[in-house]
């Protein structure tokens, strides 16, 4: 049997610089790069927006520990103790930010929402509103973020 470090491929001089050949010796110590990786686990944070199309009510929830929790809280806020029974989640975010813009199109109140990185949600919501040809676009829900501490620092 041939020892695995003494075969013809392992002794080929072209492989000495790649660290594959323990039999090579150039008279100097080989330099090996050691790459260390540290993985930091952070619990995700969620946010959601809910809207009642009949009343126009829109509310949200931020920094929830689960998507279900964020959606439930947004609907609860939107419904205002049962006054707005038709609240539905219109957007949600995981480890990011949400915002909403609105305006009128053909006499109807339209909402454009965005879920983005910090500092981008409002501008994306506004650009979506304007790109649709909606008149009087304005931010109706300012950017709110649900991000684990230190995620974007």
N, C-alpha and C positions, 0 to 999 in steps of 0.2 A: 504494500500500500504506500502511496505517495502522501507525504505530509502536506496539508492544504496551503502552507505558506512557502512551499519550496517548489511548486510547479513552474513550468516555463512562463506562464502569463504573469504570475506574481513576481518573477525575477526580471521581467522586462524593464530596461532602464527608463523607458518613457513613462512608466507608472510611478517612479520614485517621488515626483513632486506632488502626487495626488494622495499620498498616504496609504496607497494600497499595498505597497511592497515593504514588509518589515525587514527584508533582507538588504535593502539599499542603505548605503552609508556614504555620504558625500563629504565626510570629514567635519561637518557642522551639524549642530542640533537642528532637527526639522522644526519648523514653526507650524503649529496647529492652531487654527482659530477655534475658540470655544464660544459658542453662541448659547446664551442663557435666555430663556423665555419665562416671564412671570405672567401668569394668567390671573386676572383679578375678576372675580365674579361679583356683579352688582345685581341686585334684584331689579327687574324691569318696573317701570312706572307707566301707568296708562291714563289717558284722558279721553273724554267723549263730549260731543255736542248733541243735544236733542232739540227737536223743533216740533211745534204744533202748527201745522199749516193753516188751520182754521182761525186761530187767534194771532198767529205771528210770533208767539212766544218762543224764545230760544234761550237755552241755558246749557251750562256745561259743568263738568266735574274734572278735577285735575289730581294728579299724584295718587291715584288708586293703585292698590297692589295687584289687581287683576283686571282683565278686560270686562268681565261680568260685573265687577264692582263699579267700574267707571260708567258703564252703560246704565246700570240701575240708578246710580246717583244722579246722572244727567237727566234721566227721565223723571225722577223724583223732583228735582229742582224745576224742571220745565212744567210739570203738572201743577205746581203750586197748591198742594193740598187737595188735588182732585178737580180744580177749576178747569184745567186743560187736560182733557181725557185722551186726546189723540196725539200725544207726544211720541215721537219716534226718533231713534238715534240716526243722525245724518252723517256723522263722521267720527272717527276715533283715531287715537295715536298711541303708539308704544315708543317710549323713549324719544319723544319729540314734542313739537308744538302745534297747536291748532288755532285757527282764526276763521272768521267768516265775514264776507262782504255781501252787500245786497244792493238792489236797485229795481227799477221797473222795466218790464219788457212786455209790450202789448197789453198794458194795464195790469199785469200780474206782478206781484212781489216775488222776486227770485233771490235765492241765497246761493252764493258760491263759497265753498269752504276749501280749506287747505290744511294738510298735515305735513309739516316740514321740520327742518332743523331750526334751532333757535335763531331768531332774527329774520326768518324768511316767510313765515306763515302769512302775515298780513299782506306783504307785497304779492305773493302768489295768489291769494284770494282776490285781491284787487285786479290783478292782471287777467285772471280768469273771467271776472265780471265784465271788464272793459272789452275783452276779446270777443265776448258773446254779443256785443252791441247793446248792452244794457245801459239805460240812461240813469244818471244820478248815483253811480256806484259810490258806496261808502262802507267803511268798516263798522259792522254792528256787534261783532265779538272781537275785542282786541286779543292779540296773541297771548296765549297762556301755555305754559310748558309743563310737561310731566317727564322729568328726567331724573335718573339716579344722581345723587350728589357726586360731583367731580367728573361726570361723564364728558362734559364739553369744556372743562377747565384746562 
